[in-house]
Amino acid sequence: MEQMIFIQTGTGVDLHGQDVNQAAERAVINAIYTNSMPGIQNSLPDQNLNNMKVNVKLGIPRDIEHLDEEKIKKLVPYGTVTVEKLEGGLATTSGIYLSDQEDKNDLMYIVNAVVEVGY
């Protein structure tokens, strides 16, 4: 990325089922869907949203190899998207094991997202 314009952060939690993808998706949605960037188009080359570069960094506590990067990329509506998987986040007890929620154990996964936007 030549020029960074905007950085967004978010957190996502999967309380049951220990699904790193669910927590990561929620973290990205939390980061990008509570913002409006009305002037960004004017800052991009050729004033084109498709010239935007978006780098998604995810701090993942466990099962990092199970992250579906393509699913994460599809959450970003414009530009070229890259995904970085980093060790981070938190796996901690949810306080309860629920077999009907497909729990493998009593852990909840918390994923942190940083979404960098530029060109």
Backbone atoms as SQL, in Angstrom:
CREATE TABLE atoms (id INTEGER PRIMARY KEY, chain TEXT, resi INTEGER, resn TEXT, atom TEXT, x REAL, y REAL, z REAL);
INSERT INTO atoms VALUES
  (1, 'A', 1, 'MET', 'N', 0.859, -1.173, 0.000),
  (2, 'A', 1, 'MET', 'CA', 0.000, 0.000, 0.000),
  (3, 'A', 1, 'MET', 'C', 0.902, 1.231, 0.000),
  (4, 'A', 2, 'GLU', 'N', 0.711, 2.057, -0.995),
  (5, 'A', 2, 'GLU', 'CA', 1.521, 3.265, -1.153),
  (6, 'A', 2, 'GLU', 'C', 1.126, 4.347, -0.149),
  (7, 'A', 3, 'GLN', 'N', -0.167, 4.560, 0.015),
  (8, 'A', 3, 'GLN', 'CA', -0.667, 5.611, 0.894),
  (9, 'A', 3, 'GLN', 'C', -1.832, 5.076, 1.730),
  (10, 'A', 4, 'MET', 'N', -1.670, 5.097, 3.052),
  (11, 'A', 4, 'MET', 'CA', -2.754, 4.688, 3.928),
  (12, 'A', 4, 'MET', 'C', -3.631, 5.902, 4.206),
  (13, 'A', 5, 'ILE', 'N', -4.943, 5.698, 4.134),
  (14, 'A', 5, 'ILE', 'CA', -5.897, 6.789, 4.325),
  (15, 'A', 5, 'ILE', 'C', -6.691, 6.628, 5.616),
  (16, 'A', 6, 'PHE', 'N', -7.021, 5.405, 5.945),
  (17, 'A', 6, 'PHE', 'CA', -7.996, 5.163, 7.006),
  (18, 'A', 6, 'PHE', 'C', -7.690, 3.821, 7.661),
  (19, 'A', 7, 'ILE', 'N', -7.867, 3.729, 8.979),
  (20, 'A', 7, 'ILE', 'CA', -7.713, 2.461, 9.697),
  (21, 'A', 7, 'ILE', 'C', -8.960, 2.273, 10.554),
  (22, 'A', 8, 'GLN', 'N', -9.542, 1.094, 10.457),
  (23, 'A', 8, 'GLN', 'CA', -10.733, 0.761, 11.234),
  (24, 'A', 8, 'GLN', 'C', -10.395, -0.456, 12.103),
  (25, 'A', 9, 'THR', 'N', -11.004, -0.545, 13.278),
  (26, 'A', 9, 'THR', 'CA', -10.772, -1.692, 14.153),
  (27, 'A', 9, 'THR', 'C', -12.099, -2.298, 14.581),
  (28, 'A', 10, 'GLY', 'N', -12.071, -3.597, 14.850),
  (29, 'A', 10, 'GLY', 'CA', -13.288, -4.269, 15.288),
  (30, 'A', 10, 'GLY', 'C', -12.976, -5.529, 16.066),
  (31, 'A', 11, 'THR', 'N', -13.978, -6.015, 16.748),
  (32, 'A', 11, 'THR', 'CA', -13.875, -7.238, 17.533),
  (33, 'A', 11, 'THR', 'C', -15.069, -8.121, 17.214),
  (34, 'A', 12, 'GLY', 'N', -14.816, -9.414, 17.095),
  (35, 'A', 12, 'GLY', 'CA', -15.886, -10.373, 16.857),
  (36, 'A', 12, 'GLY', 'C', -15.750, -11.571, 17.780),
  (37, 'A', 13, 'VAL', 'N', -16.871, -12.085, 18.202),
  (38, 'A', 13, 'VAL', 'CA', -16.886, -13.199, 19.153),
  (39, 'A', 13, 'VAL', 'C', -17.772, -14.323, 18.628),
  (40, 'A', 14, 'ASP', 'N', -17.288, -15.552, 18.759),
  (41, 'A', 14, 'ASP', 'CA', -18.131, -16.723, 18.558),
  (42, 'A', 14, 'ASP', 'C', -18.260, -17.385, 19.924),
  (43, 'A', 15, 'LEU', 'N', -19.449, -17.279, 20.515),
  (44, 'A', 15, 'LEU', 'CA', -19.674, -17.785, 21.874),
  (45, 'A', 15, 'LEU', 'C', -19.747, -19.304, 21.940),
  (46, 'A', 16, 'HIS', 'N', -20.291, -19.922, 20.893),
  (47, 'A', 16, 'HIS', 'CA', -20.466, -21.370, 20.895),
  (48, 'A', 16, 'HIS', 'C', -20.095, -21.940, 19.533),
  (49, 'A', 17, 'GLY', 'N', -19.507, -23.107, 19.549),
  (50, 'A', 17, 'GLY', 'CA', -19.149, -23.781, 18.309),
  (51, 'A', 17, 'GLY', 'C', -17.680, -23.646, 17.941),
  (52, 'A', 18, 'GLN', 'N', -16.991, -22.717, 18.601),
  (53, 'A', 18, 'GLN', 'CA', -15.561, -22.531, 18.385),
  (54, 'A', 18, 'GLN', 'C', -15.225, -22.377, 16.894),
  (55, 'A', 19, 'ASP', 'N', -15.931, -21.475, 16.231),
  (56, 'A', 19, 'ASP', 'CA', -15.755, -21.242, 14.794),
  (57, 'A', 19, 'ASP', 'C', -14.985, -19.943, 14.578),
  (58, 'A', 20, 'VAL', 'N', -13.724, -20.072, 14.223),
  (59, 'A', 20, 'VAL', 'CA', -12.870, -18.909, 14.015),
  (60, 'A', 20, 'VAL', 'C', -13.396, -18.041, 12.873),
  (61, 'A', 21, 'ASN', 'N', -14.040, -18.628, 11.884),
  (62, 'A', 21, 'ASN', 'CA', -14.591, -17.851, 10.770),
  (63, 'A', 21, 'ASN', 'C', -15.734, -16.957, 11.225),
  (64, 'A', 22, 'GLN', 'N', -16.592, -17.477, 12.063),
  (65, 'A', 22, 'GLN', 'CA', -17.710, -16.685, 12.582),
  (66, 'A', 22, 'GLN', 'C', -17.191, -15.471, 13.361),
  (67, 'A', 23, 'ALA', 'N', -16.213, -15.691, 14.224),
  (68, 'A', 23, 'ALA', 'CA', -15.650, -14.595, 15.014),
  (69, 'A', 23, 'ALA', 'C', -14.923, -13.591, 14.120),
  (70, 'A', 24, 'ALA', 'N', -14.179, -14.063, 13.120),
  (71, 'A', 24, 'ALA', 'CA', -13.449, -13.171, 12.211),
  (72, 'A', 24, 'ALA', 'C', -14.407, -12.338, 11.371),
  (73, 'A', 25, 'GLU', 'N', -15.453, -12.955, 10.850),
  (74, 'A', 25, 'GLU', 'CA', -16.444, -12.213, 10.064),
  (75, 'A', 25, 'GLU', 'C', -17.077, -11.114, 10.913),
  (76, 'A', 26, 'ARG', 'N', -17.424, -11.435, 12.135),
  (77, 'A', 26, 'ARG', 'CA', -18.040, -10.444, 13.017),
  (78, 'A', 26, 'ARG', 'C', -17.070, -9.305, 13.319),
  (79, 'A', 27, 'ALA', 'N', -15.791, -9.612, 13.450),
  (80, 'A', 27, 'ALA', 'CA', -14.788, -8.574, 13.716),
  (81, 'A', 27, 'ALA', 'C', -14.654, -7.622, 12.533),
  (82, 'A', 28, 'VAL', 'N', -14.628, -8.163, 11.323),
  (83, 'A', 28, 'VAL', 'CA', -14.516, -7.317, 10.129),
  (84, 'A', 28, 'VAL', 'C', -15.772, -6.479, 9.953),
  (85, 'A', 29, 'ILE', 'N', -16.924, -7.084, 10.131),
  (86, 'A', 29, 'ILE', 'CA', -18.183, -6.341, 10.028),
  (87, 'A', 29, 'ILE', 'C', -18.235, -5.235, 11.069),
  (88, 'A', 30, 'ASN', 'N', -17.788, -5.531, 12.277),
  (89, 'A', 30, 'ASN', 'CA', -17.750, -4.524, 13.332),
  (90, 'A', 30, 'ASN', 'C', -16.832, -3.360, 12.945),
  (91, 'A', 31, 'ALA', 'N', -15.752, -3.657, 12.255),
  (92, 'A', 31, 'ALA', 'CA', -14.803, -2.615, 11.850),
  (93, 'A', 31, 'ALA', 'C', -15.323, -1.756, 10.711),
  (94, 'A', 32, 'ILE', 'N', -15.933, -2.362, 9.709),
  (95, 'A', 32, 'ILE', 'CA', -16.232, -1.589, 8.495),
  (96, 'A', 32, 'ILE', 'C', -17.669, -1.125, 8.345),
  (97, 'A', 33, 'TYR', 'N', -18.606, -1.727, 9.010),
  (98, 'A', 33, 'TYR', 'CA', -20.003, -1.379, 8.764),
  (99, 'A', 33, 'TYR', 'C', -20.579, -0.382, 9.763),
  (100, 'A', 34, 'THR', 'N', -19.716, 0.277, 10.514),
  (101, 'A', 34, 'THR', 'CA', -20.185, 1.346, 11.392),
  (102, 'A', 34, 'THR', 'C', -19.500, 2.658, 11.026),
  (103, 'A', 35, 'ASN', 'N', -18.942, 2.723, 9.816),
  (104, 'A', 35, 'ASN', 'CA', -18.224, 3.907, 9.347),
  (105, 'A', 35, 'ASN', 'C', -18.764, 4.345, 8.002),
  (106, 'A', 36, 'SER', 'N', -18.632, 5.627, 7.749),
  (107, 'A', 36, 'SER', 'CA', -18.900, 6.165, 6.425),
  (108, 'A', 36, 'SER', 'C', -17.681, 6.982, 6.024),
  (109, 'A', 37, 'MET', 'N', -17.217, 6.802, 4.801),
  (110, 'A', 37, 'MET', 'CA', -16.045, 7.529, 4.328),
  (111, 'A', 37, 'MET', 'C', -16.422, 8.302, 3.065),
  (112, 'A', 38, 'PRO', 'N', -17.237, 9.355, 3.197),
  (113, 'A', 38, 'PRO', 'CA', -17.768, 10.033, 2.019),
  (114, 'A', 38, 'PRO', 'C', -16.708, 10.673, 1.119),
  (115, 'A', 39, 'GLY', 'N', -15.568, 11.052, 1.638),
  (116, 'A', 39, 'GLY', 'CA', -14.553, 11.710, 0.823),
  (117, 'A', 39, 'GLY', 'C', -13.485, 10.789, 0.271),
  (118, 'A', 40, 'ILE', 'N', -13.560, 9.500, 0.582),
  (119, 'A', 40, 'ILE', 'CA', -12.473, 8.605, 0.184),
  (120, 'A', 40, 'ILE', 'C', -12.324, 8.497, -1.325),
  (121, 'A', 41, 'GLN', 'N', -13.414, 8.507, -2.045),
  (122, 'A', 41, 'GLN', 'CA', -13.339, 8.357, -3.498),
  (123, 'A', 41, 'GLN', 'C', -12.464, 9.448, -4.115),
  (124, 'A', 42, 'ASN', 'N', -12.541, 10.662, -3.575),
  (125, 'A', 42, 'ASN', 'CA', -11.735, 11.769, -4.079),
  (126, 'A', 42, 'ASN', 'C', -10.248, 11.591, -3.791),
  (127, 'A', 43, 'SER', 'N', -9.907, 10.751, -2.821),
  (128, 'A', 43, 'SER', 'CA', -8.511, 10.522, -2.447),
  (129, 'A', 43, 'SER', 'C', -7.860, 9.391, -3.229),
  (130, 'A', 44, 'LEU', 'N', -8.637, 8.622, -3.942),
  (131, 'A', 44, 'LEU', 'CA', -8.123, 7.443, -4.644),
  (132, 'A', 44, 'LEU', 'C', -7.677, 7.791, -6.055),
  (133, 'A', 45, 'PRO', 'N', -6.707, 7.042, -6.598),
  (134, 'A', 45, 'PRO', 'CA', -6.312, 7.252, -7.985),
  (135, 'A', 45, 'PRO', 'C', -7.522, 7.159, -8.916),
  (136, 'A', 46, 'ASP', 'N', -7.615, 8.099, -9.843),
  (137, 'A', 46, 'ASP', 'CA', -8.715, 8.182, -10.804),
  (138, 'A', 46, 'ASP', 'C', -10.076, 8.307, -10.126),
  (139, 'A', 47, 'GLN', 'N', -10.077, 8.627, -8.853),
  (140, 'A', 47, 'GLN', 'CA', -11.307, 8.752, -8.053),
  (141, 'A', 47, 'GLN', 'C', -12.217, 7.542, -8.232),
  (142, 'A', 48, 'ASN', 'N', -11.599, 6.361, -8.202),
  (143, 'A', 48, 'ASN', 'CA', -12.299, 5.105, -8.466),
  (144, 'A', 48, 'ASN', 'C', -12.180, 4.193, -7.240),
  (145, 'A', 49, 'LEU', 'N', -13.313, 3.794, -6.677),
  (146, 'A', 49, 'LEU', 'CA', -13.313, 2.931, -5.489),
  (147, 'A', 49, 'LEU', 'C', -12.613, 1.590, -5.727),
  (148, 'A', 50, 'ASN', 'N', -12.596, 1.146, -6.962),
  (149, 'A', 50, 'ASN', 'CA', -11.920, -0.125, -7.249),
  (150, 'A', 50, 'ASN', 'C', -10.403, -0.003, -7.206),
  (151, 'A', 51, 'ASN', 'N', -9.872, 1.210, -7.120),
  (152, 'A', 51, 'ASN', 'CA', -8.432, 1.407, -6.961),
  (153, 'A', 51, 'ASN', 'C', -8.016, 1.403, -5.495),
  (154, 'A', 52, 'MET', 'N', -8.972, 1.228, -4.624),
  (155, 'A', 52, 'MET', 'CA', -8.696, 1.154, -3.197),
  (156, 'A', 52, 'MET', 'C', -8.009, -0.176, -2.878),
  (157, 'A', 53, 'LYS', 'N', -7.056, -0.121, -1.957),
  (158, 'A', 53, 'LYS', 'CA', -6.434, -1.337, -1.432),
  (159, 'A', 53, 'LYS', 'C', -6.851, -1.459, 0.022),
  (160, 'A', 54, 'VAL', 'N', -7.257, -2.651, 0.391),
  (161, 'A', 54, 'VAL', 'CA', -7.719, -2.910, 1.747),
  (162, 'A', 54, 'VAL', 'C', -6.932, -4.095, 2.293),
  (163, 'A', 55, 'ASN', 'N', -6.281, -3.882, 3.428),
  (164, 'A', 55, 'ASN', 'CA', -5.549, -4.957, 4.086),
  (165, 'A', 55, 'ASN', 'C', -6.253, -5.269, 5.408),
  (166, 'A', 56, 'VAL', 'N', -6.717, -6.497, 5.539),
  (167, 'A', 56, 'VAL', 'CA', -7.414, -6.936, 6.742),
  (168, 'A', 56, 'VAL', 'C', -6.450, -7.774, 7.575),
  (169, 'A', 57, 'LYS', 'N', -6.153, -7.302, 8.779),
  (170, 'A', 57, 'LYS', 'CA', -5.310, -8.043, 9.720),
  (171, 'A', 57, 'LYS', 'C', -6.223, -8.637, 10.785),
  (172, 'A', 58, 'LEU', 'N', -6.077, -9.926, 11.009),
  (173, 'A', 58, 'LEU', 'CA', -6.922, -10.610, 11.997),
  (174, 'A', 58, 'LEU', 'C', -6.059, -11.272, 13.064),
  (175, 'A', 59, 'GLY', 'N', -6.310, -10.905, 14.315),
  (176, 'A', 59, 'GLY', 'CA', -5.675, -11.561, 15.460),
  (177, 'A', 59, 'GLY', 'C', -6.562, -12.713, 15.886),
  (178, 'A', 60, 'ILE', 'N', -6.070, -13.942, 15.668),
  (179, 'A', 60, 'ILE', 'CA', -6.881, -15.153, 15.830),
  (180, 'A', 60, 'ILE', 'C', -6.277, -16.016, 16.944),
  (181, 'A', 61, 'PRO', 'N', -7.102, -16.425, 17.931),
  (182, 'A', 61, 'PRO', 'CA', -6.551, -17.147, 19.081),
  (183, 'A', 61, 'PRO', 'C', -6.224, -18.621, 18.840),
  (184, 'A', 62, 'ARG', 'N', -6.996, -19.282, 18.000),
  (185, 'A', 62, 'ARG', 'CA', -6.819, -20.723, 17.748),
  (186, 'A', 62, 'ARG', 'C', -7.336, -21.058, 16.361),
  (187, 'A', 63, 'ASP', 'N', -6.988, -22.237, 15.879),
  (188, 'A', 63, 'ASP', 'CA', -7.500, -22.746, 14.595),
  (189, 'A', 63, 'ASP', 'C', -7.253, -21.769, 13.450),
  (190, 'A', 64, 'ILE', 'N', -6.141, -21.056, 13.501),
  (191, 'A', 64, 'ILE', 'CA', -5.812, -20.044, 12.499),
  (192, 'A', 64, 'ILE', 'C', -5.811, -20.625, 11.088),
  (193, 'A', 65, 'GLU', 'N', -5.466, -21.904, 10.984),
  (194, 'A', 65, 'GLU', 'CA', -5.410, -22.568, 9.675),
  (195, 'A', 65, 'GLU', 'C', -6.796, -22.818, 9.090),
  (196, 'A', 66, 'HIS', 'N', -7.840, -22.682, 9.891),
  (197, 'A', 66, 'HIS', 'CA', -9.205, -22.904, 9.412),
  (198, 'A', 66, 'HIS', 'C', -9.873, -21.640, 8.871),
  (199, 'A', 67, 'LEU', 'N', -9.179, -20.504, 8.953),
  (200, 'A', 67, 'LEU', 'CA', -9.784, -19.267, 8.468),
  (201, 'A', 67, 'LEU', 'C', -9.974, -19.326, 6.960),
  (202, 'A', 68, 'ASP', 'N', -11.161, -18.987, 6.502),
  (203, 'A', 68, 'ASP', 'CA', -11.493, -18.940, 5.077),
  (204, 'A', 68, 'ASP', 'C', -11.250, -17.509, 4.590),
  (205, 'A', 69, 'GLU', 'N', -10.064, -17.264, 4.040),
  (206, 'A', 69, 'GLU', 'CA', -9.685, -15.920, 3.612),
  (207, 'A', 69, 'GLU', 'C', -10.610, -15.373, 2.526),
  (208, 'A', 70, 'GLU', 'N', -11.062, -16.223, 1.632),
  (209, 'A', 70, 'GLU', 'CA', -11.943, -15.765, 0.547),
  (210, 'A', 70, 'GLU', 'C', -13.268, -15.242, 1.101),
  (211, 'A', 71, 'LYS', 'N', -13.764, -15.880, 2.135),
  (212, 'A', 71, 'LYS', 'CA', -15.007, -15.435, 2.765),
  (213, 'A', 71, 'LYS', 'C', -14.820, -14.047, 3.399),
  (214, 'A', 72, 'ILE', 'N', -13.669, -13.840, 3.995),
  (215, 'A', 72, 'ILE', 'CA', -13.359, -12.544, 4.603),
  (216, 'A', 72, 'ILE', 'C', -13.250, -11.475, 3.516),
  (217, 'A', 73, 'LYS', 'N', -12.572, -11.782, 2.429),
  (218, 'A', 73, 'LYS', 'CA', -12.408, -10.821, 1.330),
  (219, 'A', 73, 'LYS', 'C', -13.750, -10.360, 0.776),
  (220, 'A', 74, 'LYS', 'N', -14.708, -11.251, 0.714),
  (221, 'A', 74, 'LYS', 'CA', -16.020, -10.922, 0.155),
  (222, 'A', 74, 'LYS', 'C', -16.804, -9.938, 1.028),
  (223, 'A', 75, 'LEU', 'N', -16.386, -9.740, 2.263),
  (224, 'A', 75, 'LEU', 'CA', -17.069, -8.791, 3.141),
  (225, 'A', 75, 'LEU', 'C', -16.766, -7.341, 2.768),
  (226, 'A', 76, 'VAL', 'N', -15.684, -7.129, 2.033),
  (227, 'A', 76, 'VAL', 'CA', -15.269, -5.778, 1.650),
  (228, 'A', 76, 'VAL', 'C', -15.799, -5.504, 0.246),
  (229, 'A', 77, 'PRO', 'N', -16.659, -4.502, 0.086),
  (230, 'A', 77, 'PRO', 'CA', -17.359, -4.325, -1.184),
  (231, 'A', 77, 'PRO', 'C', -16.544, -3.738, -2.336),
  (232, 'A', 78, 'TYR', 'N', -15.413, -3.071, -2.055),
  (233, 'A', 78, 'TYR', 'CA', -14.651, -2.417, -3.123),
  (234, 'A', 78, 'TYR', 'C', -13.161, -2.693, -2.964),
  (235, 'A', 79, 'GLY', 'N', -12.447, -2.553, -4.065),
  (236, 'A', 79, 'GLY', 'CA', -10.995, -2.583, -4.040),
  (237, 'A', 79, 'GLY', 'C', -10.396, -3.970, -4.053),
  (238, 'A', 80, 'THR', 'N', -9.080, -3.979, -3.910),
  (239, 'A', 80, 'THR', 'CA', -8.299, -5.210, -3.818),
  (240, 'A', 80, 'THR', 'C', -8.064, -5.499, -2.350),
  (241, 'A', 81, 'VAL', 'N', -8.425, -6.688, -1.915),
  (242, 'A', 81, 'VAL', 'CA', -8.379, -7.026, -0.496),
  (243, 'A', 81, 'VAL', 'C', -7.331, -8.105, -0.239),
  (244, 'A', 82, 'THR', 'N', -6.519, -7.887, 0.777),
  (245, 'A', 82, 'THR', 'CA', -5.587, -8.907, 1.261),
  (246, 'A', 82, 'THR', 'C', -5.939, -9.207, 2.715),
  (247, 'A', 83, 'VAL', 'N', -5.618, -10.421, 3.145),
  (248, 'A', 83, 'VAL', 'CA', -5.903, -10.845, 4.510),
  (249, 'A', 83, 'VAL', 'C', -4.613, -11.342, 5.146),
  (250, 'A', 84, 'GLU', 'N', -4.322, -10.830, 6.334),
  (251, 'A', 84, 'GLU', 'CA', -3.183, -11.299, 7.125),
  (252, 'A', 84, 'GLU', 'C', -3.710, -12.005, 8.360),
  (253, 'A', 85, 'LYS', 'N', -3.262, -13.234, 8.565),
  (254, 'A', 85, 'LYS', 'CA', -3.651, -14.005, 9.745),
  (255, 'A', 85, 'LYS', 'C', -2.515, -13.913, 10.759),
  (256, 'A', 86, 'LEU', 'N', -2.838, -13.429, 11.943),
  (257, 'A', 86, 'LEU', 'CA', -1.847, -13.250, 12.998),
  (258, 'A', 86, 'LEU', 'C', -2.293, -13.970, 14.258),
  (259, 'A', 87, 'GLU', 'N', -1.338, -14.433, 15.035),
  (260, 'A', 87, 'GLU', 'CA', -1.691, -14.992, 16.339),
  (261, 'A', 87, 'GLU', 'C', -2.119, -13.842, 17.228),
  (262, 'A', 88, 'GLY', 'N', -3.247, -14.000, 17.897),
  (263, 'A', 88, 'GLY', 'CA', -3.758, -12.940, 18.755),
  (264, 'A', 88, 'GLY', 'C', -5.147, -13.273, 19.228),
  (265, 'A', 89, 'GLY', 'N', -5.911, -12.244, 19.548),
  (266, 'A', 89, 'GLY', 'CA', -7.257, -12.487, 20.048),
  (267, 'A', 89, 'GLY', 'C', -7.233, -13.188, 21.387),
  (268, 'A', 90, 'LEU', 'N', -8.287, -13.918, 21.652),
  (269, 'A', 90, 'LEU', 'CA', -8.411, -14.588, 22.946),
  (270, 'A', 90, 'LEU', 'C', -9.361, -15.768, 22.839),
  (271, 'A', 91, 'ALA', 'N', -8.977, -16.864, 23.443),
  (272, 'A', 91, 'ALA', 'CA', -9.871, -18.003, 23.651),
  (273, 'A', 91, 'ALA', 'C', -10.047, -18.117, 25.159),
  (274, 'A', 92, 'THR', 'N', -11.285, -17.972, 25.599),
  (275, 'A', 92, 'THR', 'CA', -11.552, -18.006, 27.033),
  (276, 'A', 92, 'THR', 'C', -12.872, -18.722, 27.275),
  (277, 'A', 93, 'THR', 'N', -13.118, -19.106, 28.493),
  (278, 'A', 93, 'THR', 'CA', -14.326, -19.853, 28.789),
  (279, 'A', 93, 'THR', 'C', -15.585, -19.016, 28.552),
  (280, 'A', 94, 'SER', 'N', -16.580, -19.660, 27.992),
  (281, 'A', 94, 'SER', 'CA', -17.895, -19.031, 27.849),
  (282, 'A', 94, 'SER', 'C', -18.726, -19.302, 29.100),
  (283, 'A', 95, 'GLY', 'N', -18.220, -20.177, 29.943),
  (284, 'A', 95, 'GLY', 'CA', -18.917, -20.503, 31.179),
  (285, 'A', 95, 'GLY', 'C', -19.898, -21.642, 31.060),
  (286, 'A', 96, 'ILE', 'N', -20.085, -22.142, 29.817),
  (287, 'A', 96, 'ILE', 'CA', -21.066, -23.210, 29.632),
  (288, 'A', 96, 'ILE', 'C', -20.728, -23.997, 28.362),
  (289, 'A', 97, 'TYR', 'N', -20.996, -25.277, 28.408),
  (290, 'A', 97, 'TYR', 'CA', -20.856, -26.153, 27.247),
  (291, 'A', 97, 'TYR', 'C', -22.261, -26.521, 26.786),
  (292, 'A', 98, 'LEU', 'N', -22.573, -26.242, 25.517),
  (293, 'A', 98, 'LEU', 'CA', -23.897, -26.536, 24.974),
  (294, 'A', 98, 'LEU', 'C', -23.750, -27.429, 23.744),
  (295, 'A', 99, 'SER', 'N', -24.077, -28.692, 23.890),
  (296, 'A', 99, 'SER', 'CA', -23.931, -29.611, 22.762),
  (297, 'A', 99, 'SER', 'C', -24.871, -29.261, 21.612),
  (298, 'A', 100, 'ASP', 'N', -26.050, -28.712, 21.917),
  (299, 'A', 100, 'ASP', 'CA', -26.981, -28.361, 20.844),
  (300, 'A', 100, 'ASP', 'C', -26.501, -27.153, 20.030),
  (301, 'A', 101, 'GLN', 'N', -25.476, -26.439, 20.516),
  (302, 'A', 101, 'GLN', 'CA', -24.861, -25.334, 19.787),
  (303, 'A', 101, 'GLN', 'C', -23.570, -25.774, 19.093),
  (304, 'A', 102, 'GLU', 'N', -23.372, -27.086, 19.019),
  (305, 'A', 102, 'GLU', 'CA', -22.199, -27.697, 18.386),
  (306, 'A', 102, 'GLU', 'C', -20.890, -27.332, 19.077),
  (307, 'A', 103, 'ASP', 'N', -20.965, -27.081, 20.385),
  (308, 'A', 103, 'ASP', 'CA', -19.750, -26.815, 21.148),
  (309, 'A', 103, 'ASP', 'C', -18.849, -28.042, 21.160),
  (310, 'A', 104, 'LYS', 'N', -17.560, -27.796, 21.000),
  (311, 'A', 104, 'LYS', 'CA', -16.546, -28.839, 21.137),
  (312, 'A', 104, 'LYS', 'C', -15.974, -28.814, 22.555),
  (313, 'A', 105, 'ASN', 'N', -16.125, -27.644, 23.203),
  (314, 'A', 105, 'ASN', 'CA', -15.664, -27.412, 24.567),
  (315, 'A', 105, 'ASN', 'C', -16.403, -26.177, 25.084),
  (316, 'A', 106, 'ASP', 'N', -15.933, -25.587, 26.181),
  (317, 'A', 106, 'ASP', 'CA', -16.640, -24.422, 26.726),
  (318, 'A', 106, 'ASP', 'C', -15.988, -23.093, 26.346),
  (319, 'A', 107, 'LEU', 'N', -15.159, -23.090, 25.302),
  (320, 'A', 107, 'LEU', 'CA', -14.456, -21.865, 24.929),
  (321, 'A', 107, 'LEU', 'C', -15.257, -20.968, 23.989),
  (322, 'A', 108, 'MET', 'N', -15.031, -19.668, 24.119),
  (323, 'A', 108, 'MET', 'CA', -15.481, -18.708, 23.118),
  (324, 'A', 108, 'MET', 'C', -14.224, -18.147, 22.459),
  (325, 'A', 109, 'TYR', 'N', -14.328, -17.849, 21.165),
  (326, 'A', 109, 'TYR', 'CA', -13.212, -17.288, 20.412),
  (327, 'A', 109, 'TYR', 'C', -13.477, -15.805, 20.180),
  (328, 'A', 110, 'ILE', 'N', -12.469, -14.992, 20.491),
  (329, 'A', 110, 'ILE', 'CA', -12.546, -13.550, 20.275),
  (330, 'A', 110, 'ILE', 'C', -11.449, -13.185, 19.270),
  (331, 'A', 111, 'VAL', 'N', -11.860, -12.589, 18.159),
  (332, 'A', 111, 'VAL', 'CA', -10.933, -12.194, 17.096),
  (333, 'A', 111, 'VAL', 'C', -10.926, -10.675, 16.992),
  (334, 'A', 112, 'ASN', 'N', -9.732, -10.113, 16.838),
  (335, 'A', 112, 'ASN', 'CA', -9.574, -8.681, 16.625),
  (336, 'A', 112, 'ASN', 'C', -9.247, -8.427, 15.167),
  (337, 'A', 113, 'ALA', 'N', -9.832, -7.349, 14.617),
  (338, 'A', 113, 'ALA', 'CA', -9.588, -6.985, 13.223),
  (339, 'A', 113, 'ALA', 'C', -9.058, -5.564, 13.135),
  (340, 'A', 114, 'VAL', 'N', -8.094, -5.380, 12.237),
  (341, 'A', 114, 'VAL', 'CA', -7.630, -4.055, 11.830),
  (342, 'A', 114, 'VAL', 'C', -7.799, -4.019, 10.324),
  (343, 'A', 115, 'VAL', 'N', -8.539, -3.037, 9.839),
  (344, 'A', 115, 'VAL', 'CA', -8.783, -2.904, 8.409),
  (345, 'A', 115, 'VAL', 'C', -8.115, -1.609, 7.936),
  (346, 'A', 116, 'GLU', 'N', -7.066, -1.785, 7.134),
  (347, 'A', 116, 'GLU', 'CA', -6.317, -0.644, 6.614),
  (348, 'A', 116, 'GLU', 'C', -6.800, -0.335, 5.205),
  (349, 'A', 117, 'VAL', 'N', -7.093, 0.933, 4.948),
  (350, 'A', 117, 'VAL', 'CA', -7.636, 1.354, 3.657),
  (351, 'A', 117, 'VAL', 'C', -6.717, 2.418, 3.053),
  (352, 'A', 118, 'GLY', 'N', -6.400, 2.240, 1.798),
  (353, 'A', 118, 'GLY', 'CA', -5.557, 3.202, 1.103),
  (354, 'A', 118, 'GLY', 'C', -5.484, 2.885, -0.368),
  (355, 'A', 119, 'TYR', 'N', -4.328, 3.196, -0.963),
  (356, 'A', 119, 'TYR', 'CA', -4.099, 2.875, -2.382),
  (357, 'A', 119, 'TYR', 'C', -2.634, 2.623, -2.630);
